[in-house]
Amino acid sequence: MEIPVARFGPASVHFGEKSGKYPDGNQLLVRGADTLAAFDTPLVANRMGDELLAADLVILGHVHEDHMAGLHRLPRAQLRVHEADVEAARSWDGLARHYGYRPEVLPGMRAMIEKSFHYAPRPDAQPYADGACWDLGGGVRVTAFHMPGHTSGHCVLLVEPGGIAFIGDIDLSSFGPYYGDATSSLAQFRRTLAAVKDIPAKIWITSHHKGVVTDREAFLSLLGAFGSRLDAREGAIAAHLKTRPSTLEELVEHRFVYPKHLEELFYDDAERRVIAQHLGSLAAAGRAVDEGGRWRMR
């Protein structure tokens, strides 16, 4: 099946299935006079030919299994990962800490990502920092903007000329932000959603779902709807606690992120991490209190 492609100056977007809906993603390639850079390598990378294999450099916007699924095809390309995520790319132990899932979940998770996402560690991964800039030649350059929350090292990668922003898993989906891993942060994601508006972009490309947005007003509208899911989740937890004071495990069983009828290895762990952060947010605002492990609204 032919892969749909959209081209914007030095950048080409190779769309995964359903505009890169998880488990797939959208592959961005940026060609300068001297260097061809790939941003992430989602599953669609495994269906691409020489255009991908010519990449000299891979820059990961962040580390998760679905963003590393094509790295095995580029063993000689230089790999750059934000310093807060780089250990998760270098080894399974680093990725396991990054996820933060229970020990009984991790073996199954590793088996799943090895089978479904071609996972293999990349001990050669080298770190980059906020503000890192890559000159690809011919006036084409890439700048990293640290935008944590989804992971501690999540970055937006801005391509110039053209103001092309690869915003990764600020994916503008109806599901909303994901911050269910050990290195994820609700508080940081809230700050990121404000800060990403200030990046001097004219085109916004997501890893998943929306794909490409070329109008600023449309981008801001989608970003607002995406961010509103944070308050919606917190509001749902608060409403539940008003009528039924609950332990964290009871809240996890209720499900506020994933539908009850769906099951994946990591869902309970992700629910626990997300809900715990919202409980912390409610407590910091003086709205909720923990009474011996049972939470209630004030």
N, C-alpha and C positions, 0 to 999 in steps of 0.2 A: 504494500500500500504506500502510495506516495505521501511524503511528509509535507504538510503545508508550510510555506516559508513566507515571512514578511521581512522586507529589507528597509533599513533606515540608515542612509549614509554608510558608515563603516560597519554597521551592525546588521546581523541577520538573526531572526528569531525562527527557530525550527520547533513547531508546535507539537507537543505530545498529544496523546488521545484526549479528547474532550477538553481542548485548550489547556492541557497539562494537568487535568484533575488527578489528585493523588489516587493511585501510587505513581502515576507518570508525572512529568514536569515539562517545562519549556526550556529548550536549549538555546542559549545566546552565544553567538560567535562574533568576535570583533577583530577586524582585519586592519592592521597598520602596514606601513611599508616594510617593516622589518619583522614583525611578530604577529602571529595569529593566536588570539586568546579565547579560551572557552570559559564561560561563567557557569560553574556547576557542571555536572554530567548526569542528568536524569535518565530514566529508562529509555526515552526516545533516542538517546545517544547510541544505543545498541542497534538502532535501525538506520543509522547514518553511515555514509561511506567516506570517501577520501577527504571531503570537506572538513570533517571532524578530525580524522586521523592526522591531518597536517598541523594540528594545534601544537604550538611550542610551549604554551603556558596555560595552566588551569588555575583560575581564581575561584575558590569557594566562597560564596556569600555567607554560608554557615555550614555546619556539619549536621546532617541527618542522613539516614540510609538512602532516601530517595534522591539526594543531591550528589551521591557518590556512585550511582549505579553504573556509570560508564567509565569510571576511572581505570578499570582493568584494561580498557582498550588504549590507554595512553600512558604506558608505564615509563616512557622516557621524557614525557612533558614535565616541565617544572611545575610543582604544585605549591600554591600559596594559600594559607588559611589564617584567619584572624587569630592573634595570639591567645585569645580566651577560648578558642575552639580547637586549636591545633593539636592538643594531646588526644582529642576525640578522633581525629583523623589518623593519628600515628599508630594507635594500637587498639585492640579490643578492650583491654582494661580501661583505657581512656574513654572509649565510647560508652562502656558500661557505667562509668562514673557520670558521664554526661547525661545519660538517660536517668540514672538514679532509681531504676526499678528494683523491686524486691529480688533477692537472690534466687528464689524459686522461679522467677519469670525469665531471668536473663539467658539461661541455656536455650530455651525455646525461641527467644527473640533472636539470638545469634543464628540459630539454624534457619529461621525464617528469612532473615535478611541475606544470608549467604545464598539461599536458594532463589529468592524472589528478586533480590537487588544486586546480585553478583558481588556482595560485600567482601572486601579484602582490605586489611590495614595498609596505610601508606606511611611507613616510618620516615620516608624522605620529605614529608611535608614540612615546609618552612613557614615561620610566622610573619604576618604583617600587622601593622598597627593602624589605628585611626589616622586618616589623612594620607595613608600610603598612596603613592602615585606611580603608575607604570606608563612609560613612554613606548608606544608600539611602533613609532616611526611615521613619518609623513604627516606630522601634526596630530595624530590620533593618540589620545591618552585616556587613562582610566584612573579615577580617584575613589578611594574607599571612605565611606562615611559610617562610623560605628553606630548602629541602631539596634541595641540589645533589647531583649524581652522574650522573643521567640527562643533564642538561645543567648548565652552571655556574649557570644562573639558575632551575632548576626550583623551583617553590614549591607548597606546599599552601595552599589557600584555604579558610578556615573561615568558615562562615555562622552567625551568631547572630541570633535565638534558635534553638535546636534542636541546636547542636553538630554541624552538617553539614559534613563535611570532604571537599572535592574533592581527592583525592590524586593525580590525574593519572596519570603513567606509573610510579608505584609501583603497578603495575596488578594485582599478586597473581596473575599468570599462571603457568602451569607452565613457560613459556619462561624466566622469571626476569628479573632486571634487565638492561637494555640500557645499555651505557656504551661504545659503539663510535665516538663522534665526537671531534673535537679538543677540545671543551670538556667532554666526559664525564670522570668520575673514579671509578675503583673505590674508592679510599680514602674519598672523600666519600660515595659510595653506602653504604658500610658504616656510616659515622657517621649518615647519614640514616635507615637502617633501625632504628637504635637510637632516634634522636630522635623519629621520627614516632609512637612509642608514647605519648609524653608530651603530644601535642596533645589538648586537652580536647574530644574528639569523642564523639558517640553514634552517628553514622551516617557511613559511609565510602563515597565514590563514586569509582570509578575511570574513567579515560578509556576503558579497554579491558577486555574479557574478563569480569571478575566483575560489573561494574555497581554494585550496591548491596549493602553488608553492614551489617546492623543490630544485630549481636551482638558485643560486644567480644571474647569468647573465640574466636569464629569468626574475627574479624579478626586476632587475634594468631596463631592457628594458620595462617591463610593467609599472613600476613606472614613467619612462620618458614619455611614451605615455600618461599616466593618467595626469601627471602634465602639459603636453603641452596644455591641454584644457584651462588652465588659460590664456595663451598667445593668444590662438585662440579666446577666447571670447573677450578679451580686444582688439585684433586686429579687430574683427568684429565691435565692438562698435566704434572704432576710424575711420574705413573706412566709416561707416554710417555717422558719424558726419562731415567728410570731405565734403560730398556731401549734407548733410541735417542737419544743426544745429537743435537741438531738445531739448525739455524739458525732464525731467526724466519720466514723465507720457507718453510722446510720445514714448520714448525708451521702456518702459514697454509694451506698446501696440504692438510694433514691435516684441518683443520676441527674446531674444538672448540665453536663456537657454532651454526653453521648446518649442516644436512645436506649431504653432498657432492652429492647429486642435484639440489639447488636452486640456481638462479643468479639473482642480481639485480645491478644495476650496482654497488652499494656493498658487497656481501658481503665481498669480499676486504679492502677497506679497514677495514671494521668488525672483521673477524677480527684483522687486524694490530694495531689499536688495543687490542682486548680482551686478546689474548695478550701483547702487550708490557707491559701493566699487570700482568698476573699474573706475568710473568717478574720484573718489578721487585719485586713483593710477595715472591716466593720468594727473590730475592737479598737483600732487606732482612732477611728472617728467617734468613739464613745457610744456606738450604737448596739454593740453585742458584747456579751460577757461569757467567759468560760467558767462554769461552776463545777469543778471537779470532773472535767472531761465532757460535760454536757453543756452545749451552747444554747443560749437564749438571747432574745432581743431585750434591750433595756426598756 
